[in-house]
């Protein structure tokens, strides 16, 4: 009898504790849950910190305040904030998020990250105001102006051919066919300048990007555009270097740009690039001489072609 009463007391005690615990959890989770506010960014979880970095990059794209963006990144407590920004840029680029990729690339570049992969998102091929004309363009423009001084050449030929009719004794020989023959060379001369100055693709940019510590080797970055600066995919490009000719096509890396193609340089020397589809100006003198220092071993060039409207 006594043992049953004691057991009954223990049973009531356990049930009371269980009910009290359940009631306390219900009040804590449902009635008065804990609400966090004014927490520090360093206390965020890792996935929330990634979202915070993306928002910092978007804010920097709007206000351009690099000092404020760096301060916000420091508040997250990263050991290397630059690498975190670059890592997020690569993840968003692979996922196809162009907007986030551009803002993260701009923030990483302005923070001092030197990576060839960032360049297409910072100075895209549409940035025509920053185009540096190649020496070959000046040469071709001079070539188009060459026919103008050569036009007086056929004039003395016409004047020298006029004496034969004067030497003819009979006036009936004036309507002979030799008279229109001297007029034909001017027509041929006026037609010759047009093919020399016509190109299907014009070289609008040839820029040495210099040496960098970021990347995976030496590269020639090629962009091909239409008349409205839109990328053209499927265009055949030829690169000529010390080891011979190589052919590549644009559009193989659409995540960079539709008209983008890159060529990996493995041998030091001078290279030239041109578009194979139709007539094209040539980017010449692309020098890779192994002259980059050990802390910045990678060297790159950027070349842009634009299709000429016909």
C-alpha positions as CSV (number, residue, x, y, z in Angstrom):
1,X,0.0,0.0,0.0
2,X,2.8,2.4,0.9
3,X,4.7,1.5,-2.2
4,X,1.7,2.2,-4.5
5,X,1.2,5.6,-2.9
6,X,4.9,6.4,-3.4
7,X,4.8,5.3,-7.0
8,X,1.7,7.5,-7.5
9,X,3.6,10.5,-6.1
10,X,6.5,10.0,-8.5
11,X,4.1,9.6,-11.4
12,X,2.4,12.9,-10.7
13,X,5.8,14.6,-10.3
14,X,7.0,13.4,-13.7
15,X,3.7,14.4,-15.4
16,X,3.9,17.8,-13.7
17,X,7.4,18.4,-15.0
18,X,6.5,17.3,-18.5
19,X,3.4,19.6,-18.6
20,X,5.4,22.5,-17.2
21,X,8.2,22.0,-19.8
22,X,5.6,21.8,-22.6
23,X,3.8,24.9,-21.4
24,X,7.1,26.8,-21.2
25,X,8.1,25.8,-24.7
26,X,4.7,26.8,-26.1
27,X,4.9,30.2,-24.5
28,X,8.5,30.7,-25.6
29,X,8.0,29.6,-29.2
30,X,4.4,30.7,-29.9
31,X,3.2,33.3,-27.4
32,X,6.3,35.4,-26.7
33,X,9.0,34.2,-29.2
34,X,12.4,35.8,-29.0
35,X,12.8,38.5,-31.6
36,X,16.4,39.6,-32.6
37,X,17.0,43.1,-33.8
38,X,20.0,45.5,-34.1
39,X,22.3,42.5,-34.4
40,X,25.8,42.9,-35.8
41,X,26.6,41.6,-39.4
42,X,29.3,39.4,-38.0
43,X,26.7,37.3,-36.1
44,X,24.9,36.4,-39.4
45,X,24.9,32.9,-40.7
46,X,27.2,32.2,-43.7
47,X,24.4,32.1,-46.3
48,X,23.1,35.4,-44.9
49,X,26.6,36.9,-45.0
50,X,26.7,36.0,-48.8
51,X,23.5,37.8,-49.3
52,X,24.9,40.8,-47.4
53,X,27.9,40.9,-49.7
54,X,25.7,40.9,-52.8
55,X,23.7,43.8,-51.3
56,X,26.9,45.7,-50.5
57,X,28.0,45.3,-54.2
58,X,24.6,46.5,-55.4
59,X,24.8,49.5,-53.1
60,X,28.3,50.3,-54.3
61,X,27.1,50.2,-57.9
62,X,24.6,52.9,-57.0
63,X,26.6,55.3,-54.8
64,X,30.2,54.5,-55.8
65,X,31.4,54.9,-52.2
66,X,34.3,52.4,-52.1
67,X,35.3,53.3,-48.5
68,X,31.8,52.6,-47.2
69,X,31.6,49.3,-49.1
70,X,35.0,48.2,-47.6
71,X,33.8,49.2,-44.1
72,X,30.6,47.1,-44.5
73,X,32.7,44.1,-45.6
74,X,35.0,44.5,-42.7
75,X,31.9,44.3,-40.4
76,X,31.3,40.7,-41.5
77,X,34.6,39.5,-40.0
78,X,36.1,37.9,-43.1
79,X,39.8,37.1,-43.0
80,X,40.0,38.0,-46.8
81,X,37.0,39.9,-48.0
82,X,38.4,40.2,-51.5
83,X,38.5,36.5,-52.0
84,X,34.9,36.2,-50.7
85,X,33.7,38.8,-53.2
86,X,35.6,37.0,-56.1
87,X,34.2,33.6,-55.0
88,X,30.6,35.0,-55.0
89,X,31.3,36.5,-58.4
90,X,32.3,33.1,-59.8
91,X,29.3,31.4,-58.3
92,X,26.8,34.0,-59.7
93,X,28.6,33.9,-63.1
94,X,28.3,30.1,-63.4
95,X,24.6,30.4,-62.3
96,X,23.9,32.9,-65.1
97,X,23.1,35.9,-62.9
98,X,24.4,38.7,-65.1
99,X,23.3,41.6,-62.9
100,X,24.9,40.3,-59.7
101,X,28.0,39.2,-61.6
102,X,28.6,42.7,-62.9
103,X,28.2,44.4,-59.5
104,X,30.4,41.9,-57.7
105,X,33.0,42.1,-60.5
106,X,33.1,45.9,-60.2
107,X,33.5,45.8,-56.4
108,X,36.2,43.1,-56.5
109,X,38.2,45.0,-59.2
110,X,38.0,48.3,-57.3
111,X,39.1,46.6,-54.1
112,X,42.3,45.6,-55.9
113,X,41.6,42.1,-57.3
114,X,43.5,41.5,-60.6
115,X,41.7,38.8,-62.4
116,X,41.3,38.4,-66.2
117,X,37.8,36.9,-65.7
118,X,36.6,40.2,-64.2
119,X,37.5,42.3,-67.3
120,X,34.5,41.4,-69.5
121,X,32.1,42.5,-66.7
122,X,34.0,45.8,-66.1
123,X,35.0,47.1,-69.5
124,X,32.8,45.3,-71.9
125,X,33.2,45.5,-75.7
126,X,30.5,48.2,-75.8
127,X,32.8,50.7,-74.1
128,X,33.6,52.4,-77.4
129,X,34.7,55.8,-75.8
130,X,37.7,54.0,-74.2
131,X,38.8,52.4,-77.5
132,X,42.5,52.7,-78.3
133,X,43.0,52.7,-82.1
134,X,45.5,50.2,-83.4
135,X,48.4,51.4,-85.6
136,X,47.0,49.2,-88.3
137,X,43.9,51.3,-88.5
138,X,46.0,54.4,-89.2
139,X,47.9,52.5,-91.8
140,X,44.7,51.4,-93.6
141,X,43.3,55.0,-93.4
142,X,46.5,56.2,-95.1
143,X,46.1,53.5,-97.7
144,X,42.6,54.7,-98.6
145,X,44.0,58.2,-99.0
146,X,46.8,57.1,-101.3
147,X,44.7,56.9,-104.5
148,X,43.9,60.6,-104.3
149,X,47.4,61.8,-105.2
150,X,47.7,59.1,-107.8
151,X,44.6,60.4,-109.7
152,X,46.6,63.0,-111.6
153,X,48.7,60.2,-113.1
154,X,46.2,59.3,-115.9
155,X,45.9,63.1,-116.8
156,X,49.3,63.3,-118.5
157,X,48.6,60.1,-120.3
158,X,45.5,61.8,-121.9
159,X,47.5,64.9,-122.8
160,X,50.3,62.9,-124.3
161,X,48.0,60.8,-126.5
162,X,46.4,64.0,-128.0
163,X,49.3,64.7,-130.4
164,X,48.6,61.7,-132.7
165,X,45.3,63.2,-134.0
166,X,47.3,66.4,-134.8
167,X,49.8,64.4,-136.7
168,X,47.2,62.8,-138.9
169,X,47.0,64.7,-142.2
170,X,43.3,63.8,-143.0
171,X,40.5,65.3,-140.9
172,X,38.4,62.2,-141.5
173,X,40.5,60.2,-139.0
174,X,39.3,62.1,-135.9
175,X,36.3,59.8,-135.2
176,X,38.7,56.8,-134.9
177,X,38.3,54.5,-131.8
178,X,41.6,55.4,-130.3
179,X,40.1,58.6,-128.9
180,X,37.9,56.8,-126.3
181,X,40.7,54.4,-125.2
182,X,42.7,57.1,-123.3
183,X,39.5,57.9,-121.3
184,X,39.2,54.3,-120.0
185,X,42.1,54.4,-117.6
186,X,40.5,57.1,-115.4
187,X,37.4,54.9,-115.0
188,X,39.7,52.0,-113.9
189,X,41.6,54.3,-111.4
190,X,38.4,55.5,-109.8
191,X,37.3,51.9,-109.1
192,X,40.5,50.7,-107.6
193,X,40.4,52.7,-104.3
194,X,37.0,51.2,-103.3
195,X,38.2,47.5,-102.7
196,X,41.3,48.7,-100.8
197,X,39.3,50.6,-98.3
198,X,36.4,48.1,-97.8
199,X,36.4,45.7,-94.9
200,X,33.6,43.4,-93.5
201,X,35.2,43.7,-90.0
202,X,37.0,46.7,-88.7
203,X,39.5,46.6,-85.8
204,X,38.3,49.1,-83.2
205,X,40.3,48.1,-80.2
206,X,43.7,46.6,-79.5
207,X,44.8,47.0,-75.9
208,X,47.6,45.5,-73.9
209,X,46.0,44.6,-70.5
210,X,49.5,44.1,-69.0
211,X,50.6,41.7,-66.3
212,X,48.3,40.3,-63.6
213,X,48.6,38.0,-60.5
214,X,45.1,36.6,-61.1
215,X,44.2,34.1,-63.9
216,X,45.4,30.8,-65.3
217,X,47.9,31.8,-68.0
218,X,48.5,34.3,-70.9
219,X,45.5,35.0,-73.1
220,X,44.3,36.9,-76.1
221,X,40.7,38.0,-75.4
222,X,38.7,38.5,-78.7
223,X,35.3,40.2,-79.0
224,X,33.3,40.4,-82.3
225,X,30.4,42.8,-82.6
226,X,27.7,43.7,-85.2
227,X,27.0,47.3,-86.4
228,X,25.1,48.0,-83.1
229,X,27.9,46.7,-80.8
230,X,26.1,43.5,-80.1
231,X,28.1,40.3,-79.7
232,X,28.2,37.9,-82.7
233,X,28.4,34.2,-82.0
234,X,29.8,31.6,-84.4
235,X,32.3,33.9,-86.0
236,X,35.6,32.2,-87.1
237,X,38.8,33.8,-85.8
238,X,42.3,33.1,-86.9
239,X,45.3,33.6,-84.6
240,X,48.8,33.5,-86.1
241,X,51.8,33.0,-83.9
242,X,55.2,31.4,-83.6
243,X,53.7,27.9,-83.8
244,X,51.6,28.6,-86.8
245,X,47.9,29.3,-87.3
246,X,45.0,28.4,-84.9
247,X,41.3,28.8,-85.5
248,X,38.6,29.5,-82.9
249,X,35.0,30.5,-82.8
250,X,33.1,33.1,-80.8
251,X,30.1,32.1,-78.6
252,X,31.8,29.2,-76.9
253,X,31.6,31.0,-73.5
254,X,28.2,32.8,-73.6
255,X,28.5,33.5,-69.9
256,X,31.2,36.1,-70.8
257,X,29.6,37.5,-74.0
258,X,27.9,36.1,-77.1
259,X,30.8,37.4,-79.3
260,X,33.6,36.4,-77.0
261,X,36.5,34.0,-77.7
262,X,39.8,33.5,-75.9
263,X,43.1,32.1,-77.1
264,X,45.6,30.6,-74.6
265,X,49.2,31.7,-75.4
266,X,51.8,29.0,-74.6
267,X,54.8,30.3,-76.6
268,X,56.5,33.6,-76.3
269,X,56.5,35.7,-79.4
270,X,54.4,38.1,-81.6
271,X,50.9,37.2,-82.5
272,X,48.3,38.7,-84.9
273,X,44.5,38.2,-85.0
274,X,41.9,38.6,-87.7
275,X,38.3,37.6,-88.6
276,X,38.2,34.8,-91.1
277,X,34.5,35.3,-92.1
278,X,34.9,38.0,-94.8
279,X,37.6,40.6,-95.2
280,X,39.0,41.9,-92.0
281,X,41.6,44.3,-90.6
282,X,44.3,42.6,-88.6
283,X,45.4,43.1,-85.1
284,X,49.2,42.9,-85.2
285,X,52.1,43.2,-82.8
286,X,50.5,41.3,-79.9
287,X,53.8,40.7,-78.0
288,X,54.2,38.0,-75.3
289,X,57.8,38.0,-74.1
290,X,57.8,36.4,-70.7
291,X,58.6,39.8,-69.2
292,X,56.1,39.7,-66.4
293,X,57.4,39.7,-62.8
294,X,57.0,36.7,-60.5
295,X,54.2,38.3,-58.5
296,X,52.2,39.1,-61.7
297,X,53.1,36.3,-64.1
298,X,50.0,36.4,-66.4
299,X,49.9,38.7,-69.5
300,X,46.8,39.4,-71.6
301,X,45.7,41.4,-74.7
302,X,42.1,42.5,-75.6
303,X,41.1,42.8,-79.3
304,X,37.7,44.0,-80.6
305,X,36.3,43.7,-84.1
306,X,33.1,45.4,-85.4
307,X,31.2,44.4,-88.5
308,X,31.0,47.3,-91.0
309,X,27.5,48.0,-92.4
310,X,27.3,47.5,-96.1
